[in-house]
């Protein structure tokens, strides 16, 4: 009997960091794409292409698609659909620098949601992170750039939906076929975006070459490739370590906003973004320290 070989940890970390690079790039390319294509149509085009790619990938295993996989994929895909719609409307209404940092608040929304639904304990460190996040948002609201604008509000809601998606993956998915689940998720997002495109009004638009290239980038790299890399490599690290790696997302969006789009934040906005980033990082660092102490204690007892 053969067993799958655990990859070297430097390889695991490399590919997880690579996913954050492509996810961070999606802020930039989404901003470029929705400059000429309405946000809901951009999401629709992105996920139709992603669904088609996954259909090709899953062509030899479609016969394994059963009712349970379909139901679970649609449940998780609904959260993913709302995440992506709120993402594009958030990016449309604010800078990608601010949107990237605000999206990172998902780290704090997760314990709040699990507390409300499953009565899990939030903990003092998470409460401190929430307090820091509120302070950072207050600085953004009073720091210029239109205050805490509509795009900032939607980006914060997007962070909430990211948390819902992460929780739904943990609570709903079991030993399902990863590729088929991904296919159903993408198809569900396409359906939701299609309904949104029919319901939400949009002005006349022009499909430009930069918009098409942006859509292709977002469909192939942050969607198909990153989901695959995440499913392959995240299982080899703890959720805390994965969360710490994923906090790199706003770093890439800040760099892209500064050097490519020429976005500039004033001192108060930088401070607000820094505090929000720290608010998301603090609970993860605390849990990482706790994990390290528990592992050390276990090793000492074994020896």
Secondary structure, 3 states (H helix, E strand, C coil): CCCCCCCCHHHHHHHHHHHHHHHHHHHHHHHHHCCCCCHHHHHHHHHHHHHHHHHHHCCCCHHHCCHHHHHHHHHHHHHHHHHHHHHHHHHHHCCHHHHHHHHCCHHHHHHHHHHHHHCCCCCHHHHHHHHHHHHHHHHHHCCCCCCCCHHHHHHHHHHHHHHHHHHHHHHHCCCCCHHHHHHHHHHHHHHHHHHHHHHCCCCCCCCCHHHHHHHHHHHHHHHHHHHHHHHHHHHHCCHHHHHHHHCCHHHHHHHHHHHCCCCCCCHHHHHHHHHHHHHHHHHHHHHHHHHHHHHHHHHHHHC
